[in-house]
């Protein structure tokens, strides 16, 4: 459904947002370990998230990545659009270019409802929404 980069971007944002509550930067090593992901791949994703304004970064011994108060309000839809575009919300689930209301594919009507629910969830979920649960370890981000 989401590209691998998009999945890691969302997971990284959740992790960093939770760790940013204390106002401290999180280093790339801690992020990649926290996500159980390759450090070089995560570095590219974090660079892109920073470039697009979703993260704040700082160099040096106490540096790393931070999600400031304004960035805590980032929706998952904004991240998805930044990495994967709007195809998850607008495209045919069977990959048909000409699928539309006037020319529907066999599952068009059912998938339309799924797309609407997906769009609603993504646009109404902030990266900060799960800070407490992640901090209490009620939720996880690591591949188990």
Residue, then its C-alpha position, 0 to 999 in steps of 0.5 A: x500500500x505504502x512504499x517502503x520509504x513512506x512506511x519508514x518515514x511514518x515510523x520515524x516521525x512517530x518515534x522522533x515525535x515521542x522522543x521530542x516531548x522532552x525537547x531532546x534531539x535523537x541521534x540517527x543510531x538510536x532512530x535506526x535501532x528503534x525502528x530496526x532499520x538500516x541506518x543508511x536508508x533511514x539517514x536518506x529518509x530523515x534527510x528528506x523529512x528535514x528538507x520538507x520541513x517535517x523534522x528539525x535537525x542539529x549537528x554536533x555531539x548533542x545533535x540529531x533530529x527533533x519534531x518541534x511543537x508545530x511539526x507535532x501537528x503534521x498529519x500522516x497524509x502530509x507525509x504520505x503525499x510527500x513520499x508517495x503522492x496522492x495515488x493511494x487516495x486517487x488511483x484504482x486499486x487494480x492499477x487501471x488508468x481509465x478507472x473512474x466513476x463513469x468507467x468503473x473497474x469491478x471493485x471500484x465502488x467497494x474501494x471508493x469507500x476504503x479510499x475514503x476511510x483511508x484518507x480520513x484516517x491519514x488526514x486526522x492522525x497527527x504524528x504526536x497522537x501516539x506519544x503517550x502510548x509509545x512512551x508507555x510501551x503500549x504500542x511499538x514501532x520495531x519489527x518483531 
